[in-house]
Amino acid sequence: MKVYEAAGLRNVAMIGHSGAGKTQLTSAVLFDAGMVSRLGQVDDGTTVTDYDEEEIARKHTLGSSLAFAEWNRHKINIVDTPGVANFLSDSRAALRVVELAAVIVDAVAGVEVSTEKMWTAADELELPRLVVLNRLDRERASLDRSLESLHGVFGRAVVPIQLPIGEERNFKGIVDLVAMKALTFAADGSGKATEGEIPPGLKDNAQAARDALIEMVAEADDTLMEKFFEAGTLTQEELVAGLRRAVLAAKIYPVLCTSATTNVGVSALLDAIVHYGPSPAERQFRTKHAKTGEDTAAGTSDSGPYAAFVWKTVADPFAGRITLFRVVTGTLKSDTTIHNSTRDNQERLGHIFLLQGKTQVQVPEVKAGDLAAVAKLKDTLTSDTFAEKTSEVTIPPIKFPDPVLSYAIEPKSRGDEEKISTSLARLKEEDPSIAYTRDPQTKELLLSGQGQIHIEVTVAKLKRRFGVEVNVKLPRIPYRETITAPAEAHGRHKKQTGGHGQFGDCKIRMDPLPRGADFEFVDDIFGGAIPRQFVPAVEKGIQDARLRGYLAGYPVVDFRVTVFDGSYHQVDSNELSFKLAGSLAFKDGMTRAKPTILEPVMDVEVYAPSDFAGDLMGDLNSRRGRIGGMDTRGPSTVIRAQVPMAEMLTYEQTLTSATGGRGTYSMEFSHYE
């Protein structure tokens, strides 16, 4: 395998909504470039990038995977990313290491939820984008409707540089508006194209679309704008050069037409990636100064000190930990020792390899700008930076979202208890957006993730990869108890047996506090009614009793206890006696302090097409939710509300069935009430 320099590389991420055809398109790209001998199909489970058993079973990408294609003396690194809402954190991580995003849009459905979310993520990184209108061979596929949807959400900078020849099932080729020629593709799925004249029925449309493209290219550049006003058009050379500059500056987003299943328009997409996509040498990589923390940028150079960024880790039960990295500057060679500057330790690189899905292709070295992988590093995890000890460059870590939903898990067999923790630790290396903790109150092991599908997939991976079977159940809601009225209480513990007895006596005052204050203890003893050394024992007794709860066994919070009086015995008083007295005083006070239950309330954002807004608001109201506001974004509506956590445990199924899978939601803890 040839080692490519930065100028000959293109790094592209396939992003978009679930089901738009990202994986199928990647499969067609690899087939047309001659990297694989047959066109893999998602429905058959034969694609290169969906190789995980769970992905094949669900027919959805669940984690970013890497592949590469050689085309016109360039190497294209392709990152196929998930479009399912629960797994978008992995897609966002992939955007950090590419120079170009191919936004795959379903020509039937138009812009969908994940399309918008990933577009926003690309906006934050100022990434150039190509918009790929895929599935044009499907029933009800429409260029006009799709462009209307794209313009409505992303603005007029989304401009076609191709028009489809034929509609729906008759889609057989494209009109290239830059070169003004037609490409007709073979009907046998081989992807072979024949160049020819534009069909007579499309000539007027093609000329109008080309004029609109020339106008947009002129708008993006002041010099071209002047020439356009003088001549009324641009020359072919000015159009080609101006379009590339506008794409690199993220001022224009060209639209291309494809059908991945019938392999139409895919070779033209490859040409566009090579021609319009920036090489790593043309875009600087975002870094930070290690000491000052200031934002900096690293140029891409093969010589000089090395720096690399770990953007993903794969937990393989056989090969161990596989680390995927991007070389930012310098060159990394196989069988060398490098420095992990994040953890300040040395790592031994074994064989460096390129990934074609799960197939490893060994290379002697990788140069700046390239994406590669290495196995069996000891301590390196996602977001780590490799750099020389003296380097002052560090790379900002990838931000992963906090988990929003927790389920309680327990092993099916007693022998698996120890394996659960080690297996979950391995999976957390691969997917930092999961978390597992043991609830101190309920003693349950909680697995937390981005949603129900995320938890189900994690549990399936536990079984398939590590042989650990678990039962999943809804967790106990972490209710709390509190008091609503002040009260005074008395607790006396007296026990007389042969020899030393036990004696402790205290009087306390209990007052409610505002939400979130938890617990306060005030020592207000005067005149030594209780000796100083025994006051902490009273607090300990109250603490133990409040954590055990009074009404329903939930911790009591948001109150103040003031110990103001008591008595003691010279011989019989000790710490245990006052601890028990404190506990008795707390229980006595709770009988008069009007205790009540608090429940956790979540901040919820629901994102769905505007047609469903009324039904969804009604549903949230029926869940005791308080609607906080609504925003319209293009064809979608965002509803913000506060809803009790107990009502949200099964919301995902309701939302999916109510919106036909087009709605998503996110939630995070807000407060108790």
Buried (B, 14 or more C-beta within 10 A) or exposed (E): EEBBBBEBBBBBBBBBBBBBBBBBBBBBBBBBBEBBEEBBBBEEBBBBBBBBEBBBEBBBBBBBBBBBBBBEEBBBBBBBBBBBBBBBBBBBBBBBBBBBBBBBBBBBBBBBBBBBBBBEBBEEBEBBBBBBBBBBBBEEBBBEBBBBBBBEBBEEBBBBBBBBBBBBEEBBBBBBBBEBBBBBBBEEBEBEBEEEEBBEEBEEBBEEBBEBBBBBBBBBBEEBBEBBEEEEBBEEEBBBBBBBBBBBEBBBBBBBBBBBBBBBBBBBBBBBBBBBBBBBBBBEBBBBEBEEEEEBEBBBBBEEEBBBBBBBBBBBEEEBBBBBBBBBBBBBEBEEEBBBBBBEEEBEBBBBBBBBBBEBEEBEBBBBBBBBBBBBBEEBBBBBBBBBEEBBBBBBBBEBEEBBBBBBBEBEEEEBEEBBEEBBEBBBBBBBBBBBEEBEBBEBBBBBBBBBBBBBBBBBBBBBBBEBEBEBEEBBBBBBBBBEEBBBBBBBBBEEEEEEBBBBBBBBBBBBBEBEEEBEBBBEBEEEBBEEEBBBBBBBBBBBBBBBBBEEEBBBBBBBBBBBBBBBBEEBBBBBBBBBBBBBBBBBBBEBBEBEEBBBBBBBBBBBBEEBBEEBBEBBEEBEBEBEEBEEEBBBBBBBBBBBBBBBBEBBEBBBEBBEBBBBBBBEEBEBE
